[in-house]
Amino acid sequence: MSALADVVSVRGRNGIRHAVIGAAALAIHGVTRSTGDVDLLALDIACFDEPLWRDLSARGYSIDRRRGDATDPLAGVVRIVARSGESIDVIVGRHQWQARVLERAELRRIGDAEVHVVRPPELVLLKLHAGGAQDAWDIDQLMDLDAGLQAEVGARVGDLSRDAALLWKRILERRGG
C-alpha cells in the first residue's frame, strides 16, 4: 500500500474529511508540475492529535505535527514521511470557505488510493489564498485548460482575503480579462 493510501485510510477511519490539493490535484486536472509530495487539505484540528497517527508511527512513518499561531493563515501542517521517502503533507485550514472546497471535492483514484480531489475552481481559490508566484502560474495553467473557471471563481473570490482578491484582479488583467 502507498503512503497516500495509508494516510487516507487513517483519516477515513477517524471521519476526518480531506481532499488532495496542490500539484497532485493539478496533475489530475491536466497541469503537470513536478513535486516530491502529496498535499491533503483538512479542517479538523484532530489532525494534530498524536493518537490519530500512532498506527502509522508504529509502522515506521515519521510524523511531524506543527500548529500555526494566531497570525498563520493555516491551523498548521502534519508532515507524514514513509520509510520509502514518500511524503504527505496534511494542510489543516482554518477558514469557513474551505469547508465548501472539501464538500465539492470529487472521488478519484490515485495509485492504490481512492481519495477526494478538489475541483479546478476550488483549486484556484486555494491558490489565490496561498498567493505565491508559483500559485499564480498554476492558476494560469488551469485557466488555459478551462475558460469557464473565470466566472465560477469570480463569483466566489469575495470569500477570500483582500490580498487574494487583488491577486485575482492582477491575473485577470494580465490575461486581458
C-alpha positions in Angstrom: 0.0 0.0 0.0 1.3 3.5 -0.8 1.8 6.2 1.8 -1.2 8.1 0.4 -3.4 5.1 0.8 -2.2 4.6 4.3 -2.8 8.2 5.3 -6.2 8.3 3.6 -7.2 5.1 5.5 -6.3 6.6 8.9 -8.2 9.8 8.1 -11.2 7.8 6.8 -11.4 5.6 9.8 -11.5 8.7 12.0 -14.1 10.5 10.0 -11.8 13.4 9.0 -12.9 14.9 5.7 -9.9 15.6 3.4 -9.1 16.2 -0.2 -6.0 16.2 -2.4 -4.8 19.7 -3.3 -1.6 21.1 -4.8 0.5 19.6 -7.6 -1.2 16.2 -7.4 -4.6 17.9 -7.9 -3.2 20.0 -10.7 -1.9 16.8 -12.4 -5.3 15.1 -12.2 -6.8 18.2 -13.9 -4.3 18.2 -16.7 -1.5 20.5 -15.4 1.8 18.7 -15.0 4.2 20.1 -12.4 6.9 18.2 -10.5 6.7 17.9 -6.7 8.0 15.5 -4.2 4.9 15.1 -2.0 1.2 15.0 -2.0 -0.8 17.6 -0.2 -4.2 17.0 1.5 -6.5 19.7 2.9 -8.4 19.1 6.1 -10.1 21.4 8.6 -10.3 19.1 11.6 -7.8 20.1 14.3 -7.9 16.4 15.4 -5.2 16.1 12.8 -2.7 17.3 15.4 -3.7 14.6 17.9 -0.8 12.1 18.4 -3.1 9.0 18.8 -4.5 9.6 15.3 -1.1 8.8 13.9 0.0 6.1 16.4 -0.6 3.2 13.9 1.5 4.8 11.2 4.3 5.7 13.6 4.4 2.1 14.8 4.8 1.1 11.1 7.8 3.3 10.7 6.3 6.5 9.4 7.7 9.8 10.6 5.0 12.2 11.8 5.8 15.9 12.4 2.8 17.9 13.6 3.2 21.7 13.5 0.4 24.0 14.7 0.2 27.5 13.3 -0.1 30.5 15.5 -2.9 33.1 15.5 -1.3 35.0 12.7 -0.8 32.0 10.4 -3.2 31.5 7.5 -3.2 27.8 8.4 -4.1 26.0 11.6 -1.0 24.0 10.8 0.6 21.2 8.9 1.2 17.5 9.6 4.1 16.0 7.5 4.0 12.3 7.2 7.0 10.5 5.7 7.2 6.8 4.9 10.3 4.7 5.0 10.2 4.7 1.2 10.6 8.5 1.3 7.1 9.2 0.1 5.7 12.2 1.9 2.2 13.5 2.6 1.5 17.0 3.9 -1.8 17.4 5.7 -2.6 21.1 5.4 -5.0 22.0 8.2 -7.1 25.0 7.1 -9.0 27.4 9.3 -11.4 29.3 7.1 -15.1 28.6 6.6 -14.9 28.9 2.8 -12.5 25.9 2.9 -15.3 23.7 4.1 -17.1 24.2 0.8 -13.8 23.3 -1.0 -13.9 19.9 0.8 -17.7 19.4 0.2 -17.3 19.9 -3.6 -14.3 17.6 -3.9 -14.7 14.6 -6.2 -13.7 11.0 -5.6 -10.8 9.8 -7.7 -8.2 7.1 -7.8 -4.5 8.0 -7.3 -2.4 4.8 -7.5 -3.9 2.4 -5.0 -5.8 5.1 -3.1 -9.3 6.3 -3.6 -9.4 9.9 -2.4 -11.3 13.1 -2.8 -9.6 15.7 -5.1 -10.5 19.3 -5.2 -12.2 20.6 -8.4 -10.4 23.2 -10.5 -12.5 26.2 -9.3 -11.7 25.4 -5.7 -8.1 24.7 -6.5 -7.9 28.2 -8.0 -9.4 29.6 -4.8 -6.8 27.8 -2.7 -4.0 29.0 -4.9 -5.3 32.6 -4.6 -5.4 32.2 -0.8 -1.8 31.0 -0.9 -0.8 33.9 -3.1 2.7 33.0 -4.3 4.3 33.3 -7.7 4.0 29.6 -8.3 0.4 29.7 -7.3 -0.3 32.4 -9.9 1.4 30.3 -12.6 -0.7 27.3 -11.6 -3.9 29.4 -11.9 -2.9 30.5 -15.4 -2.3 26.9 -16.4 -5.7 25.8 -15.1 -7.4 28.8 -16.8 -5.8 27.8 -20.1 -7.5 24.4 -19.8 -10.9 25.7 -18.7 -12.2 29.1 -19.7 -15.3 28.6 -17.5 -13.2 28.9 -14.4 -13.2 32.7 -14.5 -16.9 33.1 -13.9 -17.1 30.4 -11.1 -14.0 31.7 -9.3 -15.1 35.4 -9.8 -18.4 34.6 -8.1 -16.6 33.2 -5.0 -13.4 35.3 -4.7 -15.2 37.6 -2.3 -15.0 34.9 0.3 -11.2 35.3 0.3 -8.9 37.9 1.7 -8.3 41.3 0.1 -4.8 40.1 -1.0 -6.3 37.1 -2.7 -8.9 39.3 -4.5 -6.2 41.7 -5.6 -4.1 38.7 -7.0 -7.2 37.5 -8.9 -7.7 41.0 -10.3 -4.0 41.1 -11.4 -4.2 37.7 -13.0 -7.4 38.7 -15.0 -5.8 42.0 -16.1 -2.6 40.2 -17.3 -4.8 37.7 -19.2 -6.8 40.5 -20.8 -10.0 39.7 -18.9 
